[in-house]
């Protein structure tokens, strides 16, 4: 496939794109035929012409080519451009890795370990300060199943294989011999071309669990322990506790997903346990092959001698090999643990019986006996080896691998609690009580020793299902330990009673004790999502922490966790308003927790797209209000972001280090957010009000807007994508309020409007003091990050293509009116951004990103044009399954090309 002449970020990137594109072109000719190849090239050229000559001159040839396409050609064309987008992403990711290495070599960047420690030193902070902070820190990327990843796992695996082949050249492996590498790349390209890019059947929860575990097993098991060891070395802190804790939602998040039940929750623990135990068994077996030290030639500690003596290994060949005998016993105990945690026999059972471990700490203690003996007898060469890496892995992952969150909607809790109270004869109509009456009733029940549930009564299925899930959670805590589940998130929190209901339900399964609430292993955490929720966050949390039950749990843990949602607040009120209200809510929540003597632990519900909180994680962390990080932060990673940020070890390590660096700087050397808020907060607030007014006037108050949205975007077609186990809308309603934020953002991304990432800003800054706005952009990380994110998403938007999507609207008068409003606001926002930044073009201050986007767009734009044509055919009544397949392929390809589309 020919390559655009647009300048690349570096010569190597251009060479790799040409190589991969050329190989794909050969495969298309061989597998699809010369005619398909020629049609793909013709559409690409016409697409570029349309972009350069918008209007009749540019559109005539493109319209002719698209209307003449047979269905087979349309599907083949969509498939070809989608595959190229995937391959181009490989080259781009590798260019990013090279650029990061080069920048680190030239001077430590602040988002690296070296750069963050240097930044701390400049601020008068010591290595001891960093060591103290990280010793009590929690930095947790949380992998969720929110459906914006349109790629199948098989496709992700093939992309990883292509990347591995190219990486071999960087290592000068034998595989880098030109003919060997090209043949390997061609083989993978053929497989990728012949692999279905879209799913034909819907996902179930187990599929999502398997996908998350594949990342945990393939990437995090390697990267997280290595990062911990590196930071221990840098800080001279060999006993530094793990501060990176990988979290997960899959199997525990039942909000709006009827498919998550007790069985799913058990699978969410059994599946990762199987992966991590298999890893441990292989590592112990490898150590057994290596540590052949003889007791007659090497001194061993008494503890090691005792461990070896207790082994059931009776082999005479290992009689004088204490380390091997000890490892045989460790292996046997792990093997016995496997069926208890997974329900399956270990893949390679031990040759003799041994008692199972009762938890990962006992396993670690045995490993530590070996390491202590080796170091004491033979020195520091055994302090940093395979055994030490295995110990670090156990420190990070235990037997559970990832800490699972529970999540449910407050409405469900209220119904379940109300039903339990009614059947128990405590309260006939809980729903009719006002907030203070609810709190009084819940507090009394939390203080009472009796339970509400009776095995002799009849209950609604919803009650039985929720109780079964919490029983499974209690079982998981007993089996895997306190790190297995730490938090129960309550969606749609708008009152303190929403959290007390959770504690009452936890009491029903023995997790909350009326006589000692501080021992409750799960904390109820509010999720404030909408603009109104965020504005009410302070009084809600204040009232919650006035209750002895909730306060006891918070004080025992030392923190009160609060989740804040980016997606729904954005859908509710615009990107600018959402960002500002999140900033202000965070500051308000900090004042509440400080008043009662506990720390605030914010959980940021971010997505990949800017409209859902996306952008640089490092910039996002250091732009948080002063004091709101303090060594503890959790961030959702979801959809396509998981593969983009954690799809391979080098990239994952860079992202984990960036989160760590951002946490250190935000906690110990924070930018002047408080001073900037005091100086410019009134202006930011006024901008927020104006932005929300402009946004809501369009989205919620313009007659016909919903009709325009559903016709001028592929929202209905996205609903058919098999990318998640939950529906796209919370109800059967077509209202914007009921639509989930992910398909809302993904739809606007596909149509290249990107509305959630910028709309309202241009109207908000009209008539404002530009000098103040320039000062805000220069001195205030919060505002600078907001502008940079808007620039990036606007650079990926294309109003010329968006105009073609508007042509899908049956009522062309409505289309002209609403598209005109969109275009006018886009122009205002672009002009405002350029006026504030002093640039002549978007991304003028980020030339590398600008070149990367320009390189990619010529292969995304044809997909948009094919998508429009196929949507038009389908909506005109063509129900051929290939039309649907082609549309879904274009959605896949556009999402891959844009990268952070949903």
N, C-alpha and C positions, 0 to 999 in steps of 0.2 A: 504494500500500500504506500503510495507516495507520501512524502512528508512535507509539511508546510515550510516555507522559507522564513517564517518568523524567527527572530533571533532567540536562541536558547539561553538558559541561565549560565551554561558553560559548554565548552566544546564537547566534553565527555557526554553530557546529557544529550546533545544533538546527535552524537555518534550512536548512542544506545537507542535513541528513538528511531533513527534511521535503520539500525540493524533489526530491531524488533518489528518495525513497520514493513521492512523489506521481506522478512521471513513470513509475516502474515500475508503479505501480498502473494508470495509464492504458494502458500497453502491455499489461499482463496482460489487462485487459478487452477491448482491441482485438484482441489476438493470440490469447488463450486463451479468451476468453468471460467473461460476467458470472458464470456458474455457478462457474467455477474461482476467480475472484476472491472470490466469497462463501465458498467452502469454505476458501480460504487464510485469510480473516479469521476464520472460525469456529474453525479450529484454533488460530490465534494466541490468540484470547480464551480458549479452553479450556486452552491451555498455561499462560497466565498464572494462570488459576484453579487449575489443578493445583498450580502452584508455591506459590500462596498458601495453598491448603487441601489439603495432602498427605493422602493416605488416601482412604477411600471417597468422601467428599464431593467431593473435587477430581478424582477419577479417573473417575467414572462417565461424565460427558459426554465427556471426552477419549477414553475407550475406545470409546464408541459412535461418535464421529465417525471415529476411525481404522479401526475394523473395517468401517464402511460405505463407506470410500473405494474407488472403483474403481481399477484399476491406473493408468489414464490420469490420474485426479485425483491419485493419490499421487505419480506422477512429476512432474506439473505443479506440485504443491505443493512438492515437494523442490527443483525447479528454481527456483521463485519465491523461496523463502527463501534459497537459495544465492546467487542473483543479488543479492538485497538485502544480504546480508552483504558481498559484494564492493563494492557501492556505498557502504555505510556505512563501510567501511574507507577509501575515498577521502576522505570527509568527515573522518574521524578523523585521517588523516595530515595533511590541510591544517590542522586545528586544532593538531596538534603543531608544525607549522612556524610558525604564528602565535604560539603560546605561546613557542617558542624565541626568536623575534625580539623578543617583548615582554620576556622575561626578560633577554635580552642588553641591551636598551635600558635596562632598570631597573638593571642591575648585572651585571657580567661573571660568568657561571657558570663553574665550574672546568673544565667539559668543552668550553669554547670556547678559541680561541687567546688572546683577551684575558684570560679568566679564569685559564688555566693560567700565563701569564706573570706575572699579578698574584700568584698563589699562590706561584710561585717567588720573586718579589721579597720577599714576606712572610717566606719562609724564608731570606732572605739570599743568594739565587742571582741571578745577573745574566743579561742577555741574551746575554752572551758564553758563559756556561755552557750556555745552551740551544743556541746556535749550534754550540758544540763537540760537544755530544751528538748533535745531529741530523746533523752532518756525517759521522758514522760509524754512524748509526742504521739499523735495518731494522725497518719496521713493515709487516707483510704480511698483509692479509686474503686467504685462500686459498679460491677458489670450488671447491666439490666437487659431485659429482653424487649425493650421498647422497639417497635418494628420500623426501623428506617434502614436496616441492612437488607438490600434487595439481592445480594449475591448469595448463591448457594455455597455451602461449605466445600463442596467439590471444586468450585471455581476458586475459592480462596486458597485451597490447597495447591492448585495448579499455579496460581500466581506466586505462591511461596516457592514453588519448585523453580520457576523462571528466575526469581530473585537469587536463589541459592546458586544457580549456575553462573550468574553474573558475578556474584560475590566470590566465586572460586578464582576469578581473575585477579581480584584485589589481594587474594592470599597467595597468588602464584602457584596454585595447585596444578597438578597434571591435567585436570579437567579444563585448564585455561588454554591448552593447545587449540589453535583456531578451529581445526576441523572437528575436534572433540566437542568444543563448546558449541559451535554452530549446529552440529548434529543434535546435541542434547537440547538446544533451544528449539530447533525445528520440531523435534519429537514432542516436546511439551506444547508447542504452538498447535500442532495437529490435534493433540488430545483436547486442548482448550477449545479449538474451533469445533470439534465434534462433541463437546459437552453442552448439555442444555444449560443455558444461563439463568433461566427462570424455573421456578417450581411448578409442577403440575398438580400437586396435592398440597393441602394446607398443613401448616406446622401444628404439632401438638406440643405440650409443655415439655415432654421428654426430649424432643428435638432441640428445643431451646437450651435445656440443661446440657445436652451433649455438646452443643456449640460452645457454650461458655466453658465447659470443662476442657474442651480441646485447646482453648487459649491458655487456660491455667496450666495444663499439662505440657504443652509444647513451648510456651514462652515464660510464663511467670515462675514455674518451678525452677528454671535456670536463672532468670534475671533477678528476682527479688532477693534470694540468698546472696548472690554475688554482690548486689548493691549494698546489702547490710554488712557484709565482710569488708567491702571497700570503705564504707563510712566508719566502721570500727577502727580500721587502720588509720584513716585520716585523722580521727579524733583521739587516737590512742586510747580507745575504750573497748577492750576485748569482750567485755560483758554487756555492751550496749544492747538493750532489749530491742526487738523488732519495732520499728515505728511505721513501716509500711505494712498495712493490713489490707489484703484484697477482700473486697466485699462482693456480695451477689444478691440479686433480687429474684432470680429465676427459681420458681417453685415456692416462693414465699410471698410474692406479690399477687394478691388475689383481688385487688381493686379493679372492678370491671371485667375480671377474667373468670368466668364460671368454671373454667377447666382446672383451676388450681384447687386441689383438695388435699386431704391428709396423705393420700398415696403420693401425690406430686411432691409434697414436702419431704417425705421419707426418701423419695428418689433423688431429691436435691442434695441430700447428704450421702446416700449410698453411692451415687455415681462419682463424685469427686473423691470419696474415700477409696473407692476401687483404684482410681488413677494414682493417688498419692501413695497408697500402700504398695502398689505395683512398683512405683519408683523407689520406695524404700527397700523393698525386697531385692530389686536389682542392684541397688547401691551396696547393700550389705553383702550380697553374693560377690560383687566385684572386690570389696574390701577383703573378703575371705580368701579370694584368690591371691591377693597382693600381700597381705600381712602374714607371711610365712615364718616369722621370727621364732626361733627355737628358744625354749626356756633355759636350755643349757648354754646358749650363746648370748642371750640378752636378759638383762634384769627386768623383772616385772614387779608392779606394785602389789601389795597384799590384796587390795580390792580386786584387781584384775585376776590374780591367782584364784581368789574365791569365786569369781564369776565363771572362770574356766572350769573350776572343780565342780560347780553345780550344773554344768552342761550335761545334757543327755547324749552328747556325741560320744559314742563308744568306739570310733574308728581308731585302730592302733596306729594308723599313719599320722594321726594328729595328736598322739599321746603327749608329745613334748612341744606342741605348738599352742600355747595358751591363748593367743589372740584368735587363732582360727577356731578353737573350741568355744571361746566366748561368743564369737560371731555366729557359730552354728546354733548356739542357744538363742541368741537374739533373733536369728532368722526363723527358728522354730516358733518363737513366741509371736513374731509378726504374722507368720503363717496361720497360727491359731486365732489371731485377732481378726484376720481377713473375713471369715464367714460371719463373725459377730457384727461387723460394721456394714458388710455389703450383702449378706445373704448368700454369698457364693464362695466356693472353695478357692483357695489361693491358686494362681495359675501353675505354680510349681511347688506343691506341698513339701514340707520338711520331711526328712526320713524318720524322724522320731517325734513323739508328742511332747508338748511343753505347755505351760499355762499361758493364756493370752495376756497381753498387757491391759491394764485397766485404764490406760490413758497415755497420751504422748509423752508426758513428763517421765514416766517410768522407762519408756524407750530411750528418751534422751539421756537419762541418768546412766543407763548401761553404756551408751556410746561415750559419754563423758569419762567413764572409768577407763575405757580403752585409750582415749586421747590423753588423759592425765598421766597414765602409765608411760605412754610413748614419749611425751614431752619431758617427763621427769627423768627418764632413762637415756633419751637420745637427743634432747634439745629442741630448739625452736623450729627445726625443719619439719617437725610433725605438728606444728601449731597452725599451719596454713596449708592444708592438703585436702584430699578427697574426704577424709573423715570429718575435718572441720567444716567443710561445705555441707556435708550431710547433717551435721548438728545444727548449722544455721538454717537449713531447710526445715528441720523439725521445729526450730524456734518460730519460724514464720508461719508454717502451714499446719502444724499439728497433725491430727488425723482427719480434720474437717476440711482443710484446704482453703476455704473461703468462708468468711462470716456472713451468714444469711440474715437478711432483714425480713421481717414480716410487714405487710402493709394491707390495710383495708380501709374502706370508706366509712366515715363516721355514721352515715345513715344506717349502714348494716349493723354496726355496734348498737346503735340506739334501738333498733328493732329487736335484736337478740336480747339485750338487757331488759327491754320492756316486756318481752314474752316471758323471760325467766321470772321477773318480778310478779307478773300477773298470775302465772301458774302456781308460784309459791305463796300467793295470797298476801303479798307485801304491798303492792300498788296496782290498782285496776287499770290505770291509764297513765303510764309513765310519759308518753308523748305529750300529754296535756299539761305537764308541769312546766313552770317557768324555770329559768336557769338556776336561781338560788335554791329552789325547791329540789331540783334534780341533784345539785351538789350536796345538799343536806342528806337526802336519801342515800346517795352513793357513799358518802362518808360514813354514815351509820352502818351500812352493809359491809364496808371495808373493815370496820372495827369489830364486827361480829364474828364469832368463831364458826357459825353454821354456814353451810353451802345452800345455794338456791336450787340446784339441779337435783332431781330425784329420778332414779331409774324406773320408778313405777308410774311416771306421768307421761303423757303424750306431748311431743314438741314439734314445732314446724321443722321441715327439712333444713331450713337455713340455720336454725339454732343447733341442730345436731351436726351439721357440717362445720360450723365455726368451732364448736366444742371439740370435734375430732381433730381439727387442724391444730388447735392449741394443745391438745393431748400429745399429738405427734411432736410438737415443739418441745414440750416437757421431756419427752422420751429422748429427743436429740440432745438436749442439754445434759441429761444423765449419761448418755453414751459418749458424746464428743467433748464435753467440758464447757466452761463458761464462755469461751470465744465462739462457740457455734452460732449462737443467736444473742445479740445484744440489744436490739431495738425493735419496737413495734411502731411503725409509722402510721399516723392517722390522717388520711386524705380528707379534704374538705373540713378541716378544723376551723370552727368559728366560736367555740366556747370551751371553757375548762372542763366541763362535764364530758366532752368528747374523749378526753384523756383518762378521766377517772373510770369511765366505762371499760376501758381496756384493762385497768388494774383489777376491776371487779371480775372480768372474764378470766384473767390470769389466776385470780384467787380460786376460781372454780376448778382449775386443773392443778392446784397445789403449788403454783409458782409465786404467788403473792401470799404472805402469811400475815394474818390480822395482828399477831402479837409481835411481829418483827418485820415491818415493811421494808426496812433497809436491805434485807437479804434478797429482795426480788431481783432475779438475774436479768430481766428484760425491762428496759425503760420505755415508757410510752412517749413518743416524740410527735409533736404537732407538725403538720405540713400546711404552710400558708402559701396558697397558690395564686389566687386572684388579687387584683389591686385592692379590693375591699378587705380581703383576708390579711394582706400585708399591713394595711393601715390599722387593722384591729389587733395586730399581733401583740403589741405591748400589753394592753389590758387583759388579753386572753392569757398570756403567760404569767402575768402578775397574779391573776386570780388562781391559776393552777398552783403556783408555788406558795400560795397561802394555805394550801391544804397539807396537813401533816403527812399524809400518805405519799404524795408526789414529791414533797420536799425531802422526805427521808430517803427516797430512792436517789434523788439528785445528789444529796450530800454524801451518801455512801459511795456513789460513783465519782463524785467530785465535779461532775458536769451535768448540764441539762442540754440534751441535743434538741435542735430545732431544724427542720427541713424547710427550705424556701424554694419555691418553684418558679422557674424562669419561663416555661412554655406557656402556661395558662395566663400568667400575668401579662405576657406579651400579647397573646391573642385578645386579652381583655382590654388593653390600653395603649399599645404601641411599644416599640423597642426602647425609645428614650424613656418613656414613663415607667416601663417595667424596670429598667436598669436603675433609675433613680429611686423608685419605691423599694426595690431590694436593698439598695444602699442605706436608705433611711430606716427601713425595718431592722436591718442588721444592727445599726447603732442603738435603736430603741431596745432591742432584745438584750444587747450587752448590758445596758443600764439595769435591766430587770434582774439578770442573773448576778451581777455584781452586788446588788442590794441585799441578796440573801446568802452571799458568800460562796457561790459556786461559779464554775467557769461555764462559758457558753461554747457549745460545740455545734457549729453550723454545718449543715449538710446541704450542699448546693445541687439542686436538681437541674443540672445543665444538660443540653443536648449538643449535637454536632453543629447545627445551623446557628448562625448569629441570632436569628429570631428565637432560638431556644437556649441562649446563653453560650453559644459556641465562640470559638476564637482561641487565642493562645492561652493555655492553662496557666503558664507562668505569669503572664500579664494579668490574667483574671485574679490570681491569688494576691499578687502584690498591690493590686488596686482595691483590695477590700478595705473597709473602714478600719482605722487604727484600733487595735485591741480585739478585733473580732476573730482573728486567727489564733494567736497565742499558742502555737504548736499543735493545734488540732483542727483538722478540716477533712470533710468527706465530700466527694464529688462523683456524681453519676457519670458513667461512661456507657454509651448505648449505641445500638444500631451500627452504622458503618464506621463510627468513630473507634470502636473497639479494634477492628481490623486495621484501620489507618494508623492508630497510635500504638497498638500493641500486637500487630500482626507478625512481627519478627523481633528477635532479641535485641538487636542494636537500637532499633527505634523505640522499643519498649523501655530499654534502660535509659535512653535519653529523656523520655517523658517522665519516668519515675524520678530521675534526678532533677528535672525541672520543677516537679511538684515539691520535692524536698527543698530545693534552693529557694523557691518562692515562699515556702512556709518559714524557712529560717529568716529570710529578709523581712517578710511581713511581720514576723513576731519580734525580731531583735533590732531591726534597723528600718522601721516602716517609713514609707514616704509621708510627706506632711499632709495627710488626709484631713485631720481635724482642723488644721489651720486653713486649708483650702475650703473645707465645708463651711467654716465660719465666714470666710471671705466671699465665697461665691455660691453658697447654698441657696440663697434667696433667688438668684438668677436661675440656678438649676431647677429649682422648684417651679418657677414661673414657666420655664421651657417645658417642663413635664406636663403642666396643666394644659398648655397650648397644644402640645403634641397629642395628648390624649383627646382633646376636643376635636382636632382635625381627623385623627384616626377613627374615632367613634362616629363622627359625622359621615364618613364614607362607609365604614364596615357595618355599622348597626343602624344608621339612620337614613341611608340612601335607598329609596324605593327601587326594588329590582336588583340590589347588589348580590343577594344570595343566588338569584338566577344567573347573573353574570358569572359569579365565581364557579358555579357548577357547570356552566357551559364553556367558559374560557380557560379552564384548567382541566387536567385529567383526574379530578377527584373521584369520579365514579369508576374510572378504570383502575385507579390505585386501590380502591376497595376490593378489587378482584386479585390483587397481588397476594401470593401466598407467603407473606413475610412475617407473620406473627400469629400467635394463638388467641389474640383478642380482637374484637370488632373495631372498626375505625371510628365508630360513634358510640357514645355512652347510651343513647336511646335511639328509638326509631325516627326521631325528629331530624329534619334537615337543617335546623337552626345552627348558626355558627357557634352559639353558646354550648351546644351539645356535642359538637365535633371535637374529637381528640386533637390535641395540638400538633401531633406528629403529621397526620395526613394534611392538616391545614398548611403547615410549613412546606411539606414535600410537594404539595400541589402547586404552590406559588413558585417553588424552585423549578419544577419541571417546565412551567410556562415562562420561565426566565424573568418574571416580575420581581421575585424575591421580596414581596411586599412586607412581610413581618420583620425584615431586617433594617428597614429605613423609613417607612412611611410615617409622616408626621413631623419629621425633624425639620424639613425645609420650611413648613408653615410656622413652626415654633420659633425659628430664629429670625424670621422676617422682622425688620425694624429694631432688632436688638443692637446693643453696643458691640460691634465687631472687635474692638480692641480688647474688651473684657473676655470675649470668647476665645480670642487668640491667646490671651494670658492663661486662661483655663486649660487650653490644649497644651500649652508649653509646661505648665507647672503642676498640674493635677493629674496623676495617673488614672484616676477614675474617668475623667472626661477624655483624656488622650486615648485610653483603651477603647472607649465607646466609639470615638471617631475612627480609629483604625479598623475596628470590626465593621463599621458601616462602609468604609471605603472598600474593604475586601469583598463584601457581599454585593455592593453596587457594581464593582468591576465584573462580577460574574453574572449580573443581570444584563438583559439585552432588550430594550424596549422596541427595537425593530422586529425582533422575533415575537415579542409579546403581542405586537399588533396583529400578527398572523393568527395567534390563538384567539384574539378578540373576534376574528372572522368566523369562529365556530359558534358564536352567539346568534340564535335565530333572530332576535330582535336587534337589528343593526343600529337602530336609533339609540337603544339602551347601551349597546356596545360602544358606540361612538362617544356617548356621554361619559360613561364610567372610564373607558380607556383614556379619554381626554383628561379626566381628573388624575388618573394614575400618572400619565406622562407629565402633566404640569407639576405635580408634586415631586416626581423624580428629578425634573430639571431644577426645581427650587432646592432640593436637597443636595444635588451635585454642586450647584453654584455655591451653596452655603458651606459645604465641606471644603471646597477649593478656596473660598474666601478666608476661611478660618486657618487652613493649613498653609496658605500662600503658595500652593502648588498650581501648576498649569493643567495637570491631569490627575485623575484618580490614581492612587498608589504611586504618585510621583516620589513619595518618600520611602517607598518599599519596592525598589526596582527589581529585585530578584523575584518577589511574588508576582509583580506585574508581568515579567517575562514568562514565568511559568503558566500563568493564566492565559496569556496570549498564545503560547505554544499549544495549549490544550483545546481552545475554543473551536478551531476549524474542524475538529473531529466530534465535537459535541453538537454543533449547530445543525449538521445534516440530520442527526437523530431527531432534533426538534421538528424539522420540516417533515420528516417521514412520519413522526408521531401525529402531527396535525392532519396529514393526509389520511392516515389509517383511522384516526378518531372520526374524521368526517365520513369515511365510508361506513364505519360501524354505526354511527348515529343516524345514517341514512337508511339503515335496515340491513346492511350486509352482515349476516350472522355467521359467516364462515369462521371456523375456529382459528384459521391462520391469521385473520385480521386481529383477533384478540391476542394471539401469540406475538404478532409483530408489535402491537402497542406495548405489551409487557416488556418486550426486548428493548424498546426505545426508552421506557422508563428506567430499566436497568442500566442502560448505557449512559443516559443523561446523569443519573445519580452517581455512577462511577466517575464520570468526567468532572462533575462539580465537586465531588468528594465530601463536602459537608452540606448535603442538600436537605437532610431531614433531622 
